[in-house]
Amino acid sequence: MTPLYEDNHIIIVNKSAGEIVQGDKTGDTPLVDIVKAYIKEKYAKPGDVFLGVVHRLDRPVSGIVIFARTSKALSRLNEMFRRGEVHKTYWAICRDMPPVGHDTLTGWIVRNERQNKSYVYDHEVPQSKKAMLEYKVMGRSDNYCLLEVNLMTGRHHQIRCQLAAMGCPIKGDLKYGARRSNPDGSISLMARRVEFVHPVSKKKISVEAPLPADKLWREFV
């Protein structure tokens, strides 16, 4: 966990692949508790530290996570996410090139909670939710391509299943059709950048996460 931005109302951190944002059945220490401990030590906070979870990233994904440090910021950020006013940009490494270099994908996603997996259809089906994203090819190496993805909706595993349905599963993502796993158990998807208007101060916030340690990311930039 690396802090990227912090003030009295919010803190933005860089999540490593493998960290969980909130507690789950594994019992592993979640990122929210790590950030609470960081705040408590840095600011010598007595008692419990308030920290609101605004959104999550899948465990094998790295990159930007926003937390609220006050209840005011939490309620406002929740509303901003609901209205699509927080703009998140993702980078993904895929083995296969998409059919065109820049496109908008529209589908209908159904989540299977038992499998912890989502399925995308090209038409509306029962229990489905509309899913839209925009992607563009940012670069190419001998074996892989780098895609920049902007979400227009926020569905479960949306990027992972929509890119896979296009024939471009994310490197390392066995659940959605990758040929092999990454050595560290990650998938090659990161929340690269976030932009929004601060919920309290109203100033524009723009934060970018550093690239993961895997040197493959640097072949494109």
C-alpha positions as CSV (number, residue, x, y, z in Angstrom):
1,M,0.0,0.0,0.0
2,T,1.4,3.4,-1.1
3,P,-0.4,6.7,-0.4
4,L,-0.8,8.8,-3.5
5,Y,-2.9,11.6,-2.1
6,E,-4.3,12.5,1.3
7,D,-6.1,15.4,3.0
8,N,-8.5,15.7,5.9
9,H,-11.4,14.2,4.0
10,I,-10.0,11.6,1.6
11,I,-7.0,9.3,1.1
12,I,-6.1,7.7,-2.2
13,V,-3.7,4.7,-2.2
14,N,-2.0,2.4,-4.6
15,K,-3.2,-1.2,-4.0
16,S,-0.8,-4.0,-4.8
17,A,-2.1,-7.1,-6.7
18,G,-3.1,-9.7,-4.1
19,E,-4.4,-7.2,-1.5
20,I,-8.1,-7.3,-0.6
21,V,-9.9,-4.0,-0.1
22,Q,-12.3,-5.4,2.5
23,G,-12.2,-8.5,4.7
24,D,-13.4,-11.8,3.3
25,K,-13.5,-15.5,4.2
26,T,-9.7,-15.8,3.8
27,G,-9.1,-13.9,7.0
28,D,-6.2,-11.9,5.3
29,T,-5.7,-8.4,6.6
30,P,-7.7,-6.1,4.3
31,L,-6.4,-2.8,2.8
32,V,-8.9,-0.8,4.7
33,D,-7.3,-2.0,8.0
34,I,-3.8,-1.3,6.7
35,V,-4.8,2.3,5.8
36,K,-6.5,2.8,9.2
37,A,-3.3,1.7,10.9
38,Y,-1.3,4.1,8.7
39,I,-3.5,7.1,9.5
40,K,-3.6,6.2,13.2
41,E,0.2,6.2,13.4
42,K,0.9,9.1,11.1
43,Y,-1.5,11.5,12.8
44,A,-1.4,10.0,16.3
45,K,-5.1,9.4,16.3
46,P,-6.6,8.2,19.6
47,G,-9.3,5.5,19.5
48,D,-10.8,4.1,16.3
49,V,-10.0,5.6,13.0
50,F,-13.0,6.3,10.6
51,L,-12.4,5.1,7.1
52,G,-15.1,4.7,4.6
53,V,-14.9,2.2,1.7
54,V,-16.1,3.9,-1.5
55,H,-15.3,1.3,-4.1
56,R,-13.3,-1.9,-4.5
57,L,-10.8,-3.5,-6.8
58,D,-10.6,-7.2,-7.5
59,R,-7.9,-9.0,-5.5
60,P,-5.6,-9.7,-8.4
61,V,-5.9,-6.2,-9.8
62,S,-3.5,-3.3,-8.8
63,G,-3.9,0.4,-8.7
64,I,-5.9,3.3,-7.3
65,V,-8.3,2.9,-4.4
66,I,-10.1,5.9,-2.9
67,F,-11.1,5.9,0.8
68,A,-13.2,8.5,2.7
69,R,-11.7,9.9,6.0
70,T,-15.0,11.6,7.0
71,S,-18.6,10.7,6.9
72,K,-19.3,13.8,4.9
73,A,-16.8,12.8,2.2
74,L,-18.2,9.2,2.3
75,S,-21.8,10.1,1.5
76,R,-20.8,12.6,-1.2
77,L,-18.3,10.2,-2.8
78,N,-20.9,7.5,-2.8
79,E,-23.3,9.8,-4.6
80,M,-20.6,10.8,-7.1
81,F,-19.8,7.2,-7.9
82,R,-23.5,6.6,-8.4
83,R,-23.8,9.5,-10.8
84,G,-20.6,8.5,-12.7
85,E,-18.8,11.7,-11.7
86,V,-15.6,9.8,-10.7
87,H,-13.6,9.0,-13.8
88,K,-11.4,5.9,-13.6
89,T,-9.0,4.9,-16.3
90,Y,-7.6,1.3,-16.4
91,W,-4.7,-0.2,-18.3
92,A,-4.8,-3.9,-19.4
93,I,-2.2,-6.1,-21.0
94,C,-3.7,-8.6,-23.4
95,R,-2.0,-11.2,-25.7
96,D,-4.4,-10.8,-28.6
97,M,-5.1,-7.6,-30.5
98,P,-8.7,-6.4,-30.6
99,P,-10.4,-6.3,-34.0
100,V,-10.2,-2.5,-34.1
101,G,-7.9,0.0,-32.3
102,H,-10.5,2.1,-30.6
103,D,-14.1,1.1,-29.9
104,T,-17.0,1.2,-27.4
105,L,-18.2,-2.2,-26.1
106,T,-21.8,-2.6,-25.0
107,G,-23.2,-5.8,-23.5
108,W,-25.5,-7.1,-20.8
109,I,-23.8,-8.7,-17.8
110,V,-25.1,-11.4,-15.5
111,R,-23.2,-12.1,-12.3
112,N,-22.9,-15.7,-11.0
113,E,-22.2,-15.2,-7.3
114,R,-21.5,-18.9,-6.6
115,Q,-18.8,-18.9,-9.3
116,N,-17.7,-15.3,-8.5
117,K,-17.8,-14.8,-12.3
118,S,-19.7,-12.6,-14.7
119,Y,-21.1,-13.5,-18.1
120,V,-21.7,-11.0,-20.9
121,Y,-24.4,-11.2,-23.6
122,D,-25.0,-9.1,-26.7
123,H,-28.7,-8.7,-25.8
124,E,-30.7,-8.2,-22.6
125,V,-31.4,-11.3,-20.7
126,P,-33.1,-11.9,-17.2
127,Q,-31.2,-10.4,-14.3
128,S,-28.7,-8.7,-16.7
129,K,-27.3,-5.2,-16.3
130,K,-26.2,-3.0,-19.2
131,A,-22.4,-2.6,-19.4
132,M,-20.5,-0.1,-21.4
133,L,-16.8,0.7,-21.7
134,E,-14.5,2.4,-24.2
135,Y,-11.0,1.1,-25.0
136,K,-8.1,2.1,-27.2
137,V,-4.9,0.4,-28.1
138,M,-2.0,2.3,-26.4
139,G,0.9,0.1,-27.6
140,R,2.2,-3.2,-28.9
141,S,5.1,-5.4,-28.1
142,D,6.2,-8.7,-29.8
143,N,3.6,-10.8,-27.9
144,Y,1.2,-8.4,-26.2
145,C,-0.8,-5.2,-26.5
146,L,-1.7,-2.5,-24.0
147,L,-5.2,-1.3,-23.8
148,E,-6.5,1.8,-22.1
149,V,-10.1,1.3,-20.8
150,N,-12.6,3.9,-19.6
151,L,-15.6,2.5,-17.8
152,M,-19.1,4.0,-18.5
153,T,-20.7,1.6,-16.1
154,G,-19.4,-0.2,-13.1
155,R,-20.4,-3.9,-13.2
156,H,-18.9,-6.9,-11.5
157,H,-15.7,-8.0,-13.4
158,Q,-16.8,-5.8,-16.2
159,I,-13.5,-5.1,-17.9
160,R,-12.4,-8.7,-17.5
161,C,-15.4,-10.3,-19.0
162,Q,-16.0,-7.7,-21.8
163,L,-12.4,-7.9,-23.0
164,A,-12.5,-11.7,-22.9
165,A,-15.8,-11.7,-24.8
166,M,-14.1,-9.6,-27.5
167,G,-11.4,-12.2,-27.8
168,C,-8.8,-10.4,-25.7
169,P,-8.6,-12.0,-22.2
170,I,-6.3,-10.1,-19.8
171,K,-2.9,-11.6,-19.3
172,G,-2.9,-14.0,-16.3
173,D,-6.7,-14.0,-16.0
174,L,-7.4,-17.7,-16.1
175,K,-11.0,-17.2,-15.0
176,Y,-11.7,-15.4,-18.2
177,G,-9.7,-17.4,-20.7
178,A,-6.0,-16.5,-20.3
179,R,-3.7,-19.3,-21.4
180,R,-1.6,-19.2,-18.3
181,S,-1.4,-17.5,-14.9
182,N,1.1,-14.8,-13.9
183,P,3.8,-16.0,-11.6
184,D,2.6,-13.8,-8.7
185,G,-1.1,-14.7,-9.1
186,S,-2.0,-11.2,-10.4
187,I,-3.8,-10.3,-13.6
188,S,-2.3,-7.6,-15.8
189,L,-5.0,-5.1,-15.1
190,M,-4.5,-1.9,-13.1
191,A,-6.5,1.2,-12.1
192,R,-4.1,3.7,-13.6
193,R,-5.7,7.1,-13.2
194,V,-8.6,8.7,-11.4
195,E,-10.1,12.2,-11.9
196,F,-12.9,13.9,-10.0
197,V,-13.9,17.1,-8.2
198,H,-13.1,16.9,-4.5
199,P,-16.4,16.2,-2.6
200,V,-15.6,19.0,0.0
201,S,-13.1,21.5,-1.3
202,K,-14.4,21.3,-4.9
203,K,-10.9,21.4,-6.3
204,K,-10.1,19.1,-9.2
205,I,-8.2,15.9,-8.2
206,S,-6.2,13.9,-10.7
207,V,-4.0,11.0,-9.5
208,E,-2.0,8.5,-11.4
209,A,-0.7,5.2,-10.0
210,P,2.9,4.0,-10.7
211,L,3.3,1.0,-13.0
212,P,3.6,-2.4,-11.4
213,A,7.1,-3.9,-10.9
214,D,6.7,-6.3,-13.8
215,K,9.0,-4.9,-16.6
216,L,6.4,-6.0,-19.3
217,W,4.4,-2.8,-18.4
218,R,7.4,-0.6,-19.4
219,E,7.7,-2.1,-22.9
220,F,4.7,0.1,-23.9
221,V,5.7,3.5,-22.4
